[in-house]
Amino acid sequence: MSNKWRRLGGLYAGLVLFGVSIGLMVRAGLGLDPWDVLHQGLAGRTGLPLGWIVNLTAVLVLLLWFPLRQPPGLGTVSNVIVVGLAVDATLAAVAEPHHLGWRVAFLVTAIVGNGAATGLYIGAGLGPGPRDGLMTGLAARGHSIRVMRTAIEATVLVLGWLLGGTVGIGTVLYAVSIGPLAQFFIAKLEVRPCATA
């Protein structure tokens, strides 16, 4: 398989898996990552499907790229479309488990899946997601990416919680594990340029 098709396959597999992982975290009911706390809160207040809110929020965040002169890539645009569709498909196909053991299993699967999804779509090198690109765009203008990421995620977490999004042990587990998981999977799944003869 050519490098190009491996990158495209990794991108779209990663975006679908990212949406599936969000859906599983919602079904677990034990807390969401900061952005999805906001998405869930907005969905509850507007009555729109969660996947629509994920995609609409991505479009709004993408608009913030223009002052930063951050060019979107194929992966960026695809993120705006694919992730929300995968979220809604997962929520339609997977029922909420009632037994705590299954809820914990959904949560762990979702977090690990989210890390793998991040490795796949970032490893494809076809453009960051809107939210990641906002942070890297701010960092390129001299701001600390760690400070920017913390400030943005803390803000969306508080807003989402105030709107009724689910905050819980899953939120904490995601926060402490997603960095190491993403780093591990990006190193394993990155599509490197083919060596030339």
C-alpha positions in Angstrom: 0.0 0.0 0.0 1.3 3.4 -0.9 2.2 6.0 1.7 -0.6 8.3 0.5 -3.3 5.6 1.0 -1.9 4.6 4.4 -2.1 8.2 5.5 -5.7 8.5 4.2 -6.7 5.2 5.8 -5.1 6.2 9.1 -6.8 9.6 9.0 -10.4 8.3 8.4 -10.0 5.3 10.7 -8.8 7.6 13.4 -11.6 10.1 13.0 -14.2 7.3 13.1 -12.6 5.8 16.1 -12.5 9.2 17.8 -16.3 9.6 17.3 -16.9 6.0 18.5 -14.8 6.7 21.6 -16.9 9.8 22.4 -20.1 7.8 22.0 -18.8 5.1 24.4 -17.8 7.6 27.0 -21.3 9.1 26.8 -22.9 5.7 27.2 -20.6 4.9 30.2 -22.1 7.9 32.1 -19.0 8.3 34.3 -17.8 11.6 33.0 -16.5 13.0 29.7 -13.4 14.8 28.5 -13.7 18.6 28.8 -14.8 19.4 25.2 -17.4 16.7 25.3 -18.7 18.0 28.7 -19.3 21.2 26.7 -20.8 19.4 23.8 -23.2 17.4 26.0 -24.2 20.5 27.9 -25.0 22.3 24.6 -26.9 19.3 23.2 -29.0 19.2 26.3 -29.8 22.9 26.2 -30.5 23.0 22.4 -32.1 19.6 21.9 -29.8 19.0 18.9 -28.1 15.5 18.6 -24.7 15.4 20.2 -22.9 14.7 17.0 -24.3 17.8 15.4 -23.0 19.9 18.4 -19.6 18.2 18.0 -19.5 19.3 14.3 -21.0 22.7 14.8 -18.5 23.5 17.6 -15.7 22.3 15.4 -16.8 24.8 12.7 -16.9 27.7 15.2 -13.5 26.8 16.6 -12.2 26.6 13.0 -13.3 30.2 12.4 -10.9 31.2 15.2 -8.1 30.0 13.1 -8.4 32.8 10.6 -6.9 35.6 12.8 -4.1 33.1 13.7 -3.4 32.5 10.0 -3.5 28.8 10.6 -4.1 26.9 7.4 -6.5 23.9 7.7 -5.6 20.6 6.1 -7.6 17.7 4.8 -7.6 16.2 8.2 -9.0 19.4 9.7 -11.9 19.6 7.3 -12.6 15.8 7.6 -12.6 16.1 11.4 -15.4 18.7 11.2 -17.6 16.2 9.3 -16.7 12.7 10.3 -16.3 12.8 14.1 -19.9 14.0 14.8 -21.4 11.5 12.4 -19.5 8.7 14.1 -20.7 9.9 17.5 -24.4 9.8 16.5 -24.0 6.4 14.8 -22.4 5.0 18.0 -25.1 6.5 20.3 -27.8 5.0 18.0 -26.2 1.5 17.9 -25.0 1.2 21.5 -27.4 1.2 24.5 -26.4 2.5 27.9 -25.2 -0.3 30.2 -26.8 -0.6 33.6 -24.2 -2.7 35.3 -21.2 -0.7 36.7 -18.7 -3.3 35.4 -19.9 -2.7 31.8 -19.9 1.1 32.3 -16.3 1.0 33.5 -15.4 -1.3 30.6 -17.0 1.2 28.2 -15.1 4.1 29.8 -11.7 2.3 29.7 -12.3 1.2 26.1 -13.3 4.8 25.1 -10.2 6.4 26.6 -7.8 3.9 25.1 -9.7 4.2 21.8 -9.5 7.9 22.0 -5.7 7.7 22.4 -5.4 5.3 19.5 -7.6 7.5 17.4 -5.4 10.5 18.1 -2.4 8.5 17.1 -4.0 7.5 13.8 -5.3 10.9 12.7 -2.3 13.0 13.9 0.1 10.3 12.7 -1.4 10.7 9.2 0.0 14.2 9.1 -2.9 15.6 7.1 -3.8 18.5 9.4 -4.8 18.8 13.1 -8.3 18.8 14.4 -9.9 22.2 14.9 -9.4 22.2 18.7 -5.8 21.0 18.5 -5.1 23.5 15.7 -6.4 26.4 17.8 -3.9 25.5 20.5 -1.0 25.0 18.1 -1.9 28.3 16.4 -1.8 30.2 19.7 1.5 28.5 20.6 3.0 29.7 17.2 2.2 33.2 18.3 4.4 32.9 21.3 2.0 31.5 23.9 2.9 28.4 25.9 1.0 25.4 24.4 0.7 23.9 27.9 -0.8 27.1 29.3 -3.1 27.6 26.3 -4.3 24.0 26.4 -5.0 24.1 30.2 -6.8 27.4 30.0 -9.0 26.4 27.0 -9.9 23.0 28.4 -10.6 24.4 31.9 -12.8 27.0 30.4 -14.8 24.6 28.2 -15.1 22.1 31.2 -16.6 24.7 33.5 -18.9 26.0 30.8 -20.0 22.5 29.9 -20.6 21.6 33.6 -22.7 24.8 34.1 -24.7 23.7 31.1 -25.3 20.3 32.5 -22.6 18.2 30.9 -21.4 15.1 32.8 -18.3 15.5 34.9 -17.1 12.5 36.9 -14.3 10.0 37.5 -14.1 9.5 33.7 -13.2 13.2 33.3 -10.3 12.8 35.7 -9.2 9.5 34.3 -9.2 11.0 30.8 -7.2 14.1 31.9 -4.4 12.1 33.5 -4.2 9.3 30.8 -4.8 10.9 27.4 -1.4 12.6 27.2 0.6 9.5 27.7 -1.8 7.4 25.6 -1.7 9.9 22.7 2.1 10.1 22.8 2.4 6.3 22.8 0.0 5.8 19.9 1.4 8.7 17.8 4.9 7.1 18.0 3.5 3.7 17.0 1.0 4.8 14.3 2.7 7.7 12.6 3.0 7.2 8.9 6.6 8.1 8.1 7.8 9.1 4.6 8.9 6.2 2.4 12.6 5.9 2.0 13.8 6.7 -1.5 16.3 4.5 -3.3 
